[in-house]
Amino acid sequence: MATVVGPPRVGRGRGEGLRAEVGQRLSSAPGRLRAVGGLLVVLMVAFGALTAVQVSQRSTAAENVRTHSQPLSNDAAEIFRSLADADTTAATGFLQAGSESQAVRARYNSDVQRASALLAQAAARTSADDPGQQWITKLNQQLPSYTSLVSTAGSYNRVGYPLGGAYLRFASANMQQDGGMLTQARALYDAETARLHRDYADAKSFPWAAIGLGLVALAVLAWTQLRLFRRTNRVFNPGLVTATLLTLAGLLWLTAGQTLATLSLSDANSHGSAPLQIINTARITALQCRGAENLNLVARGSTTDYEDSWEKKLQPAMSADLSQARGATGGDAAAQADLSAVSTQWTAWQKQHDAAKSLNDGGAYDRAVAATIGTASQDQGTISATFNALDKSLSDAVQHEQAQFAQHAADAHDATSGLAVGAAVLAALAALAAVLGINRRVAEYR
């Protein structure tokens, strides 16, 4: 009777043999040491790689704060300021009528050119999907229309046609009304400021994953050395001690560098960009106050909207802006000195405004105009002179805060300079030292 022989179990036999061989190797002391060495290499290489990635991400965000989002936010504020100043200056030139001064005309042209240049610069710095791009496009489209209306208003005004005032008020309405150019400039500023805050948050976020992995690597190194000590009664393994010191150095460098960078970025915000935003808002409000005064005179009693805006909206807003600016710059003597000058000038301006309003309400229109803008050759003691001094003080405060921001942002950049590469190198050296330390013990079993 033939014997039935089943199929050979070659595959399963080989698999079982391989598993048995691996199990036998791991059950031996040299095998366990090699497994621990492999684990240490994986942990330290992963720690170095993760540190490099996370530090690079935060360094990129910090660099974006310093060279991209903060300058864009500031440029957006300057676009707003240039447009508001152009509108104010256009009204000043209109009030001067045929005797418009060269300085007023030059200031208006400079404002328009600066706004155009900054819009072009902002368009080049932002991608097509950037939220601010839509506002840049709209402002670029509307600015030529605004300047055309102002030019038409000036032409009618020079020949004495009353229609010039209507054109100027219409141009100003396109600039200042809800949905107008200043609203769009504000939306651009808000979009770029929101991106600045996101970059700040990304740059200051702590690399907890890398730190956690570094701590795990240190724990495994300590556990390994403790087991070796218990088995061999040898206190030190030079390779593992070196690996421990290198890993600890990388971990301390990472923690200290990111901590210093976070502190510097916090200072850049609290002693730079945050006060700067408030001071820029005050500059813009001051320009709107000035524009409302001038346009109230241009209207010649046809509307009280501009004076109502001054009393109910702009004057309280300006006082609130200055109060916030003083609070945001507390402890900064230079900024406080600039803002103290602004407060004194603002108080004087309000008194001059009330005096000019009394003249206008009393029928002394020409004297009210003279008290507000002066003449082409003389503006001392006028609202115009006070406003220019106030704007200069605010400009000085802006420059001071920009310098503060630049210094602290540079400190943040320097705090993590070389950290990504350095941590990766330290981790690689630590892995090599661990392998050498483990191999030395393995060699003792031969």
C-alpha positions as CSV (number, residue, x, y, z in Angstrom):
1,M,0.0,0.0,0.0
2,A,1.5,3.4,-1.1
3,T,2.3,5.9,1.6
4,V,0.8,9.4,1.0
5,V,3.3,12.0,1.7
6,G,2.1,15.6,2.3
7,P,3.6,18.7,0.8
8,P,6.9,19.7,2.3
9,R,6.6,22.5,4.9
10,V,9.6,24.4,3.6
11,G,8.3,27.9,3.9
12,R,6.9,27.5,7.4
13,G,10.1,25.7,8.5
14,R,12.2,28.5,7.2
15,G,10.1,31.1,8.9
16,E,10.1,29.2,12.2
17,G,13.8,28.8,11.9
18,L,14.4,32.5,11.3
19,R,12.2,33.4,14.3
20,A,14.0,30.9,16.4
21,E,17.3,32.3,15.3
22,V,16.3,35.9,16.1
23,G,14.8,34.8,19.4
24,Q,18.0,33.0,20.3
25,R,20.1,36.0,19.4
26,L,17.9,38.3,21.4
27,S,18.0,36.0,24.4
28,S,21.7,36.2,24.6
29,A,23.4,39.1,26.3
30,P,25.2,40.4,23.2
31,G,21.9,40.2,21.2
32,R,20.1,42.3,23.9
33,L,22.9,44.8,23.9
34,R,22.7,45.2,20.1
35,A,18.9,45.6,20.3
36,V,19.4,48.3,22.9
37,G,22.0,50.0,20.8
38,G,19.7,50.0,17.8
39,L,16.9,51.5,19.9
40,L,19.3,54.3,21.1
41,V,20.4,55.0,17.5
42,V,16.8,55.3,16.4
43,L,15.8,57.5,19.3
44,M,18.8,59.9,18.9
45,V,18.5,60.2,15.1
46,A,14.8,60.8,15.4
47,F,15.5,63.4,18.1
48,G,18.0,65.2,15.9
49,A,15.7,65.1,12.9
50,L,12.6,66.3,14.7
51,T,14.6,69.0,16.4
52,A,15.9,70.2,13.1
53,V,12.4,70.2,11.6
54,Q,10.7,72.0,14.4
55,V,13.4,74.6,14.9
56,S,13.5,75.3,11.2
57,Q,9.7,75.8,11.2
58,R,9.9,78.3,14.1
59,S,12.9,80.0,12.6
60,T,11.1,80.5,9.3
61,A,8.0,81.9,11.1
62,A,10.3,84.3,13.2
63,E,12.0,85.4,10.0
64,N,8.6,86.0,8.4
65,V,7.7,88.2,11.3
66,R,10.9,90.2,10.9
67,T,11.1,90.5,7.1
68,H,7.6,89.9,5.8
69,S,4.5,90.1,7.9
70,Q,5.5,93.0,10.2
71,P,6.8,95.1,7.3
72,L,3.6,94.3,5.3
73,S,1.5,95.2,8.3
74,N,3.4,98.5,8.7
75,D,3.2,99.2,4.9
76,A,-0.6,98.6,5.1
77,A,-0.8,101.2,7.9
78,E,1.3,103.6,5.8
79,I,-1.0,103.1,2.8
80,F,-3.9,104.1,5.0
81,R,-2.1,107.1,6.4
82,S,-1.0,108.2,2.9
83,L,-4.5,108.0,1.6
84,A,-5.9,109.9,4.6
85,D,-3.2,112.5,4.4
86,A,-3.8,113.0,0.6
87,D,-7.5,113.6,1.3
88,T,-6.7,116.1,4.1
89,T,-4.1,117.9,2.0
90,A,-6.5,118.0,-1.0
91,A,-9.0,119.9,1.2
92,T,-6.3,122.2,2.4
93,G,-5.3,123.0,-1.2
94,F,-8.9,123.6,-2.1
95,L,-9.4,126.1,0.8
96,Q,-6.3,128.0,-0.5
97,A,-8.1,128.3,-3.8
98,G,-6.1,130.1,-6.4
99,S,-3.2,130.7,-3.9
100,E,-2.6,127.0,-3.3
101,S,1.0,126.7,-1.9
102,Q,3.7,124.7,-3.6
103,A,4.2,122.8,-0.3
104,V,0.6,121.7,-0.1
105,R,0.6,120.5,-3.8
106,A,3.9,118.7,-3.3
107,R,2.6,117.0,-0.1
108,Y,-0.6,115.8,-1.9
109,N,1.5,114.5,-4.9
110,S,3.9,112.8,-2.5
111,D,1.0,111.1,-0.6
112,V,-0.5,109.7,-3.8
113,Q,2.8,108.5,-5.2
114,R,3.7,106.9,-1.9
115,A,0.3,105.1,-1.7
116,S,0.8,103.9,-5.3
117,A,4.3,102.7,-4.6
118,L,3.4,100.9,-1.4
119,L,0.4,99.2,-3.1
120,A,2.7,97.9,-5.9
121,Q,5.1,96.7,-3.3
122,A,2.4,95.0,-1.3
123,A,1.1,93.3,-4.4
124,A,4.6,92.0,-5.2
125,R,5.0,90.6,-1.6
126,T,1.6,88.8,-1.4
127,S,0.5,85.7,-3.3
128,A,-2.6,85.5,-5.4
129,D,-4.5,83.6,-2.6
130,D,-3.4,86.1,0.1
131,P,-6.5,87.7,1.8
132,G,-5.0,91.1,1.4
133,Q,-4.7,90.8,-2.4
134,Q,-8.3,91.7,-3.0
135,W,-8.0,95.0,-1.1
136,I,-4.8,95.8,-2.9
137,T,-6.5,95.3,-6.3
138,K,-9.5,97.4,-5.3
139,L,-7.4,100.3,-4.0
140,N,-5.3,100.2,-7.2
141,Q,-8.4,100.5,-9.3
142,Q,-10.0,103.3,-7.2
143,L,-7.0,105.5,-6.6
144,P,-6.9,107.0,-10.2
145,S,-10.6,107.7,-10.0
146,Y,-10.1,109.6,-6.7
147,T,-7.2,111.7,-8.0
148,S,-9.2,112.5,-11.1
149,L,-12.1,113.8,-9.0
150,V,-9.7,115.9,-6.9
151,S,-8.1,117.4,-10.1
152,T,-11.6,118.3,-11.4
153,A,-12.5,119.9,-8.1
154,G,-9.3,122.0,-8.2
155,S,-10.0,123.1,-11.8
156,Y,-13.5,124.3,-11.0
157,N,-12.3,126.0,-7.9
158,R,-9.6,128.0,-9.6
159,V,-12.1,129.6,-11.9
160,G,-14.6,130.2,-9.1
161,Y,-17.2,127.6,-9.9
162,P,-19.1,126.4,-6.8
163,L,-19.3,122.9,-8.4
164,G,-15.7,122.4,-7.3
165,G,-16.7,122.0,-3.7
166,A,-19.3,119.3,-4.7
167,Y,-16.6,117.4,-6.6
168,L,-14.2,117.5,-3.7
169,R,-16.8,116.4,-1.2
170,F,-17.7,113.5,-3.6
171,A,-14.1,112.5,-3.8
172,S,-13.7,112.6,-0.1
173,A,-16.9,110.6,0.4
174,N,-15.4,107.9,-1.9
175,M,-12.3,108.0,0.3
176,Q,-13.9,108.0,3.8
177,Q,-17.4,106.6,3.6
178,D,-18.2,103.0,4.6
179,G,-16.9,100.7,1.9
180,G,-14.7,103.5,0.5
181,M,-10.9,103.5,0.0
182,L,-10.1,104.0,3.7
183,T,-12.4,101.1,4.6
184,Q,-10.5,98.9,2.1
185,A,-7.1,100.2,3.4
186,R,-8.2,99.3,6.9
187,A,-9.3,95.8,5.7
188,L,-5.9,95.4,4.1
189,Y,-4.2,96.5,7.4
190,D,-6.4,94.1,9.4
191,A,-5.6,91.1,7.0
192,E,-1.8,91.7,7.2
193,T,-1.9,92.3,11.0
194,A,-3.8,89.0,11.4
195,R,-1.1,87.2,9.4
196,L,1.5,88.9,11.6
197,H,-0.2,87.5,14.7
198,R,-0.3,84.0,13.1
199,D,3.5,84.2,12.4
200,Y,4.1,85.3,16.0
201,A,2.1,82.4,17.3
202,D,4.0,79.9,15.0
203,A,7.4,81.3,15.9
204,K,6.7,81.3,19.7
205,S,5.1,77.8,19.9
206,F,7.4,75.5,21.9
207,P,8.8,72.4,20.2
208,W,7.3,70.0,22.8
209,A,7.6,66.9,20.5
210,A,11.3,67.3,20.1
211,I,11.8,68.0,23.8
212,G,9.7,65.0,24.7
213,L,11.7,62.7,22.4
214,G,15.0,64.0,23.8
215,L,13.8,63.2,27.3
216,V,12.9,59.7,26.2
217,A,16.3,59.3,24.7
218,L,17.9,60.4,27.9
219,A,15.8,58.0,29.9
220,V,16.7,55.1,27.8
221,L,20.4,56.0,28.0
222,A,20.2,56.2,31.8
223,W,18.3,52.9,32.0
224,T,20.9,51.2,29.8
225,Q,23.8,52.5,31.8
226,L,22.1,51.4,35.1
227,R,21.6,47.9,33.8
228,L,25.2,47.6,32.6
229,F,26.4,48.8,36.0
230,R,24.3,46.2,37.8
231,R,25.6,43.4,35.5
232,T,29.2,44.4,35.2
233,N,29.9,46.6,38.3
234,R,31.5,49.1,36.0
235,V,30.4,52.7,36.8
236,F,31.1,54.4,33.5
237,N,30.8,53.4,29.8
238,P,32.6,56.2,28.0
239,G,30.5,55.8,24.8
240,L,27.2,55.9,26.6
241,V,28.3,58.7,28.9
242,T,29.4,60.7,25.8
243,A,26.1,60.0,24.1
244,T,24.2,61.2,27.2
245,L,26.2,64.4,27.5
246,L,25.7,65.1,23.7
247,T,22.0,64.4,23.9
248,L,21.7,66.6,27.1
249,A,23.6,69.4,25.4
250,G,21.2,69.3,22.4
251,L,18.2,69.2,24.6
252,L,19.5,72.2,26.7
253,W,20.4,74.1,23.6
254,L,17.0,73.5,22.1
255,T,15.2,74.6,25.3
256,A,17.3,77.6,26.0
257,G,17.4,78.8,22.4
258,Q,13.7,78.5,21.9
259,T,13.0,80.1,25.3
260,L,15.2,83.1,24.4
261,A,13.7,83.4,21.0
262,T,10.2,83.3,22.5
263,L,11.1,86.0,25.0
264,S,12.6,88.2,22.3
265,L,9.6,87.8,20.1
266,S,7.3,88.7,23.0
267,D,9.4,91.8,23.5
268,A,9.3,92.6,19.8
269,N,5.5,92.5,20.1
270,S,5.0,94.3,23.4
271,H,7.8,96.8,22.9
272,G,7.5,97.2,19.1
273,S,4.7,96.0,16.9
274,A,1.8,96.3,19.4
275,P,2.5,99.9,20.4
276,L,3.3,100.7,16.8
277,Q,-0.2,99.5,15.7
278,I,-1.8,101.8,18.3
279,I,0.4,104.8,17.3
280,N,-0.4,104.2,13.7
281,T,-4.1,104.2,14.5
282,A,-3.6,107.6,16.4
283,R,-1.8,109.1,13.3
284,I,-4.7,108.0,11.1
285,T,-7.3,109.3,13.5
286,A,-5.5,112.7,13.7
287,L,-5.6,112.9,9.9
288,Q,-9.3,112.1,9.9
289,C,-9.8,114.9,12.4
290,R,-7.8,117.3,10.2
291,G,-9.8,116.2,7.2
292,A,-13.1,116.7,8.9
293,E,-12.1,120.3,9.9
294,N,-11.1,121.2,6.4
295,L,-14.1,119.6,4.7
296,N,-16.4,121.4,7.1
297,L,-15.0,124.7,5.8
298,V,-15.2,123.5,2.2
299,A,-18.9,122.7,2.8
300,R,-19.5,126.4,3.9
301,G,-22.5,125.5,6.0
302,S,-24.2,123.1,3.5
303,T,-23.9,120.2,6.0
304,T,-22.9,119.6,9.6
305,D,-21.8,116.1,9.0
306,Y,-18.1,116.9,9.3
307,E,-18.4,118.8,12.5
308,D,-20.7,116.2,14.0
309,S,-18.1,113.5,13.0
310,W,-15.4,115.6,14.8
311,E,-17.3,116.0,18.0
312,K,-19.1,112.7,18.3
313,K,-16.6,110.2,16.7
314,L,-13.1,111.5,15.9
315,Q,-12.3,113.7,18.9
316,P,-13.2,110.9,21.4
317,A,-11.4,108.4,19.3
318,M,-8.2,110.5,19.2
319,S,-8.2,110.9,23.0
320,A,-8.7,107.2,23.4
321,D,-5.9,106.3,21.0
322,L,-3.5,108.5,22.8
323,S,-4.5,107.0,26.2
324,Q,-4.0,103.5,24.8
325,A,-0.6,104.5,23.3
326,R,0.6,105.8,26.6
327,G,-0.5,102.6,28.3
328,A,1.2,100.4,25.7
329,T,4.5,102.2,26.0
330,G,4.7,102.4,29.8
331,G,8.3,102.2,31.0
332,D,9.7,103.4,27.7
333,A,11.0,106.9,28.4
334,A,11.7,107.8,24.8
335,A,8.2,106.8,23.6
336,Q,6.6,108.5,26.6
337,A,8.4,111.7,25.8
338,D,7.1,111.7,22.2
339,L,3.5,110.9,23.4
340,S,3.6,113.5,26.1
341,A,4.4,116.1,23.4
342,V,1.5,114.7,21.3
343,S,-0.9,115.0,24.2
344,T,0.1,118.7,24.7
345,Q,-0.3,119.4,21.0
346,W,-3.7,117.6,21.0
347,T,-4.9,119.8,23.8
348,A,-3.8,122.9,22.0
349,W,-5.4,121.7,18.8
350,Q,-8.8,121.1,20.4
351,K,-8.8,124.7,21.8
352,Q,-7.9,126.1,18.4
353,H,-10.6,124.0,16.8
354,D,-13.2,125.4,19.1
355,A,-12.0,129.0,18.4
356,A,-12.1,128.4,14.6
357,K,-15.6,126.9,14.9
358,S,-16.8,129.9,16.8
359,L,-15.5,132.2,14.1
360,N,-17.2,130.1,11.4
361,D,-20.5,129.9,13.3
362,G,-20.3,133.7,13.8
363,G,-20.0,134.4,10.0
364,A,-16.3,135.1,10.0
365,Y,-15.6,132.4,7.4
366,D,-12.3,133.9,6.1
367,R,-10.9,134.3,9.6
368,A,-11.9,130.7,10.4
369,V,-10.1,129.5,7.3
370,A,-7.0,131.6,8.2
371,A,-7.1,130.2,11.7
372,T,-7.3,126.7,10.3
373,I,-4.8,126.6,7.5
374,G,-3.0,129.9,7.6
375,T,-1.7,131.4,4.4
376,A,0.6,130.0,1.7
377,S,3.5,131.8,3.3
378,Q,2.6,131.8,7.0
379,D,0.8,129.2,9.3
380,Q,2.4,129.9,12.7
381,G,-0.2,129.8,15.5
382,T,-2.8,128.0,13.2
383,I,-4.3,124.5,13.5
384,S,-2.2,123.5,10.5
385,A,1.0,124.3,12.4
386,T,-0.2,122.4,15.5
387,F,-1.3,119.4,13.4
388,N,2.1,119.3,11.7
389,A,3.9,119.3,15.0
390,L,1.6,116.6,16.4
391,D,2.1,114.5,13.3
392,K,5.9,114.9,13.6
393,S,5.8,113.7,17.2
394,L,3.7,110.7,16.3
395,S,6.1,110.0,13.4
396,D,9.0,110.1,15.9
397,A,7.2,107.6,18.1
398,V,6.6,105.3,15.2
399,Q,10.3,105.3,14.2
400,H,11.2,104.6,17.8
401,E,8.9,101.6,18.0
402,Q,10.1,100.3,14.6
403,A,13.7,100.4,15.9
404,Q,12.6,98.6,19.1
405,F,10.9,95.9,17.0
406,A,13.9,95.4,14.7
407,Q,16.3,95.0,17.7
408,H,14.1,92.4,19.5
409,A,13.3,90.5,16.3
410,A,17.0,90.3,15.5
411,D,17.6,89.0,19.0
412,A,15.0,86.3,18.4
413,H,16.6,85.3,15.1
414,D,20.1,85.1,16.7
415,A,18.8,83.0,19.6
416,T,18.1,80.0,17.3
417,S,20.9,80.7,14.8
418,G,22.6,77.4,14.0
419,L,20.4,75.4,16.3
420,A,18.7,73.2,13.7
421,V,22.0,72.1,12.2
422,G,23.8,72.0,15.6
423,A,21.2,69.8,17.2
424,A,21.2,67.3,14.3
425,V,25.0,67.1,14.5
426,L,25.0,66.5,18.2
427,A,22.3,63.8,17.8
428,A,24.4,62.1,15.1
429,L,27.5,62.2,17.3
430,A,25.5,60.9,20.2
431,A,24.2,58.0,18.1
432,L,27.7,57.1,17.1
433,A,29.0,57.3,20.6
434,A,26.2,55.0,21.8
435,V,27.0,52.4,19.1
436,L,30.7,52.5,20.1
437,G,29.8,52.2,23.8
438,I,27.5,49.2,23.2
439,N,30.0,47.5,20.8
440,R,32.7,47.7,23.4
441,R,30.5,45.7,25.8
442,V,29.5,43.2,23.1
443,A,33.2,42.6,22.3
444,E,33.7,41.4,25.8
445,Y,31.6,38.4,25.1
446,R,33.8,37.1,22.4
